[in-house]
Amino acid sequence: MRQILRMVWILFIPMMLFSQVVEKKIVTCDATNSDEFGFTVAVDGDVAVIGAHRDRPSGSYSGSAYILTRTSGSWSEQQKLLASDTDSYKRFGNAVDISGSHLIIGAMGDDHSGPATGAAYIFQNENGSWQEKAKLFESNADRDDEFATAVAIDGSTVIIGVPGDDDETGSAYIYTGSGANWTEQQILTDANGAQDDKYGYAVALEGDLAVDGSPGDKSVFVYERSGSTWTELDRISPTGISGSAEFGEAIAISGDYIVVGAAKDSETASEAGAVFVFKRNGNSWEQVSKILAADGSAEDEFGVSVSIEDNLLAIGARYQDSAAGDGGATYIYSRSGENWTEINKITASDAESDERFGGAVDLKGDVLVVGAYKDDQPGADDAGSVYLFSGFGITSIDDEPGANIKRFQLEQNYPNPFTPSTQISYQIDRAGETRLTVYNLLGQAVRTLVSASQSAGSYSVSWDGLNDTGFAVPSGVYLYRLESNT
């Protein structure tokens, strides 16, 4: 009597959005040489603010910022902002952020209290027009402090980085308020800081949590507010860092996760770059991932800019040259559990060399803004531009309970979002009947990609977005399943 053992393994890949990414390019109507429009970017809902820190409305490097608004799905320039006391070398627009009806703009070259002591400007939206309401500066300013090298705002709280403070030991200032009334709440420093740490080079803020980068010390500091007092919770240092790294020159926070760019990390290649992901555990943050670009190469500076929104992560690589020499790229990752998977690599549709696409990124809601601050415009070299993308809504679910992922493996599709096709790879560890099927959210099979007897090995199949009858499926969320009967 012969016995036959029949085993059925089923694995579900996390759901992903399969839809076309919509791109809009914006250039200023008054572009001039070396404006570097797009050097900094921020977005909140239907409003984006873009810095042009080398614009010359009132002399060299006086700087400006532009408001873009979205109406009926279309983005356009609405308003140009200048400091009320605009002057040469102010570099107004070197840092920007927006939260609701308020925005903050850094002017690290402002000479309010001496050369390059720096200042920050608060603007408020009044019936669709943004008006300057306050100018903030250090209470103990000194020459070359460069107050407002970095800024962040969340509701009624702002944090301002001052990496030049005390011979580049650095500090950060917290203010609270609204409209024209802002009060210094606390000055943050590293108690063990040293010259050239540049604490405050990058800052991030979410609710009662503040994050400060100290790239000279390869550290990031996390603070929590109770009442009106900010207390240091954790000092984060990476594991697996390589080369000079510049860990802490770009940081972002969302929920329990903090992401930190290290644009000069050299694990892949010299200064190819990396991004480190940390997750909260009580009052500390533990490293859960180091992300490297799959196609990273020397001097890409992957991680020069970062932005995280829930389970999506955007990473800029301003010197990546797959589309054009040093043209730049932006990578999109999605999280399932603690695994981050690259789902898209974005380059400018009109990419040219040395544009620095990805030098600044911000991802909020359904919008990704990417700065290309060296993009040439007709008659205006290095005038800069920004690209706005939508179509990144991605939902994750856990693997099917009981799935034995050790027996075989199903990879995340790439690219995603996609048009016109995407590639799905998988591995099986023993011969048998294999079936790979795409389903809609109603659980209905829309396309059978594989139904065959296959030997153990690695396979890859392409899906062109068509169903089994040859018609294109609607844009939306789809699930694909791998079955192996042995």
Salt bridges, closest charged atoms under 4 A:
ASP30 OD2 - LYS80 NZ 2.74
GLU36 OE1 - HIS53 NE2 2.72
GLU36 OE2 - ARG54 NH1 3.09
GLU36 OE2 - LYS374 NZ 2.93
ASP46 OD1 - ARG70 NE 2.80
ASP55 OD2 - LYS80 NZ 2.87
ASP85 OD1 - LYS90 NZ 3.50
ASP85 OD2 - LYS135 NZ 2.67
ASP110 OD1 - LYS90 NZ 2.24
ASP110 OD1 - LYS135 NZ 3.16
GLU126 OE2 - LYS133 NZ 2.44
ASP144 OD2 - ARG143 NE 3.62
ASP208 OD1 - ARG225 NE 2.89
ASP217 OD2 - ARG235 NH2 2.10
GLU224 OE2 - ARG280 NH2 3.62
ASP265 OD1 - LYS290 NZ 3.21
GLU267 OE1 - LYS290 NZ 2.58
GLU271 OE1 - LYS264 NZ 3.43
ASP295 OD2 - LYS345 NZ 2.49
GLU301 OE2 - LYS264 NZ 2.93
GLU301 OE1 - ARG318 NE 2.76
GLU338 OE2 - LYS279 NZ 2.88
ASP350 OD2 - LYS25 NZ 2.64
ASP354 OD1 - ARG356 NE 2.85
ASP362 OD2 - LYS364 NZ 3.77
ASP366 OD1 - ARG70 NH2 3.35
ASP375 OD2 - LYS25 NZ 2.89
ASP382 OD2 - LYS374 NZ 3.59
ASP429 OD1 - ARG430 NE 3.59
ASP464 OD1 - ARG447 NH1 3.06
ASP468 OD1 - ARG447 NE 3.89
GLU483 OE2 - ARG481 NH2 2.79
